[in-house]
Amino acid sequence: MLLLIRYLLGLLPLIRSTPNNSRVTNETTYFAIASNTKLFTAVALSLMIEDGTKLPNGQLLEVTSSMKDVVPGWAMENATAGNEITLRDVMSMRSGLPQHILAITPSDSPTTAAGRTPFLTQNVPSGQNGTYQYSNHNYEILASIPTYLLNVSIETYVQDRIFTPLGMGATRNASFAGTKERSMGYLRSAPNVTACAALLAGGGNITDLSCLGRPEAFDFWTEGTNGGFYGGAGINLRGVDMIKWAKELMKPSVLPSAAVNRLKTLVPAANTDAPTNSSSLVETIAYQAGLISQWYRGHKIYIHDGALPGSNSYFAWSPDSGVGVLVAANEDPYSVYINNVIVNTVLDDLLGLAPIDWETRFIEGFLGSGGSISPSGAMAGSIPTTGSTSNTTTSAIARRPAPEGYANTTFIDRAYGNLTLLPLNLSSPASYLSACIPASYFLNAIAVPLSLNLTAPTYYAAYNHSIVSHFIFTHFDGPLYNYTTLFVRDRLDAMGRVDGLTAKVYAMGSAVFAEGGVGMFGNFALPAAGLALDPVEVDVKDKATAFFGRV
């Protein structure tokens, strides 16, 4: 474990500074660990099981408990599935729900976030014989359970049962947002994958700004308490706390070992005892509960990554070998790759494996992706552009006009809230400024690459949810519009002063204005790769991922 400390302390000073710019980060700087929070939530539920927590019907809480017996008023879009889903299904990402992460607001509590479940679409079969699909909403549901069964918030439960006994100085978002001892968030403006490929081919340095884009700082991803995010992504750790957490998971001395071990074997799989292909470098076993069991070069390990605007994390640990690595960085989006390179390189060293050039592998992966790095569990959106009428057709056609104007019109969805559309002139800098949208980012990262029609009727809505601040609707053909959801924050200069805006895309796809509202298709709920929903113009209300009815 001393090797882990050495690696952490050697890397942290290389990461960008804290908000007051007084010093570089070190082992006591707080980093958002994003979805690596899920393991804390899973351990909390496992501790409740160990404690013999009782359900309202008098039975004991178990991983096999039906969710309708655990959460008061439990219901799902698919009533049959809702009656059959168990705690194990939700913990192991087999509820049938996609991400639905755009619905969360800064003022949510875990119970209000979980209360949206009946109004959220399910897009794959649920249950242990169903389909695995990563969904943050599953852990928003789980975070509500201590409140329902113990009348104690998940924040208090984790603090009392995990942080305090382990001597961890971890925080949740409510207190984290006010401290100066945290890392700032960084995004990249105008990355150019073509330039990256040319530099790499010529033996150049791809860290050049012409390739990676300009780093832009913002304060922190949340401006509120974001209690609804706690179960899935709300914890922030220091390097010294990461070490304590990794040590405890690998060899529990404070937490009951049964509570930790239960999470590692929640979902059985055919390759649990040995990899199916002994020559493969990496082979996934299953998503368990806040962790993924995996074969890594012949060693069984447990991993999880995390992504929030401006922050990424990666955790890998091998109980059998006594090796653990938890890396957090604020170089979004490239820390998705940086973290993987660091973790794999350190694992190879500590496990005594022959070195592999992971950096080149991940660089090639980045270039092959076209430079698109999406949020955890998401994929780049496929949307109609100037030469297509669907997600697959590329032939040019005659355009149908927009059916009517929607300026100053409000639309409402029971789970996703309100959208009030206002006009946006894509050729007017003043219009972007009024909408608080960075014009250069939208044009260079979205409009030009996707060949959007800059003269088409376009609207925006200030959404102000947790990870999405704006919707932009650009007309394509008849009732079909392209939509883009943006995370926009004030950009800060080296002295911490506001200097324009920075942004990140979260979801793109097709919106259909019909049947008294607007139906959202494409990647609106951030489903698993390959499950983007093609738009339809008939039965829009029934087939859309979400339907905002016109007020």
Buried (B, 14 or more C-beta within 10 A) or exposed (E): BEEBBEBBBEBBEEBBBBBEBEEBBBBEBBBBBBBBBBBBBBBBBBBBBBBEBEBEEEEEBBBEBBBBBBBEEBBBBBEEBBEBBBBBBBBBBBBBBBBBBBBBBBEBBBBBBBBBBBBBBBBBEBBEEBBBBBBBBBBBBBBBBBBBBBEEBBBEBBBEBBBEEBEBBBBBBBEBBEBEBBBBBBBBBBBBBEBBBBBBEEEBEBEEBBBBBEBBBBBBBBBBBBBBBBBBBBBBBBBBBBBBBBBBBBEBEEBBEEBBEBBBBBBEEEBBEEBEEEEEBEBBBBBBBBBBBBBBBBBBBBBBBBBBBBBBBBBBBBBEBBBBBBBBBBBBBBBBBBBBBBBBBBBBBBBEBEEEEBBEBBBEEBBEEEBBBBBBBBBBBBBBBEEBBBBEEEEEEEBEEBEEEBEEBBBBBBBBBEBBBBBBBBEEEEBBEBBBBBBBBBBBBBBEEBEBBEEBBBBBBBBEBBBBBBBBBBBBBBBBBBBBBBBBBBBBEEEBEEBEBBBBBBBBBBBBBBBEBBBBBBBBBBBBEEBBBBBBBEEBBEBBBBBBBEE
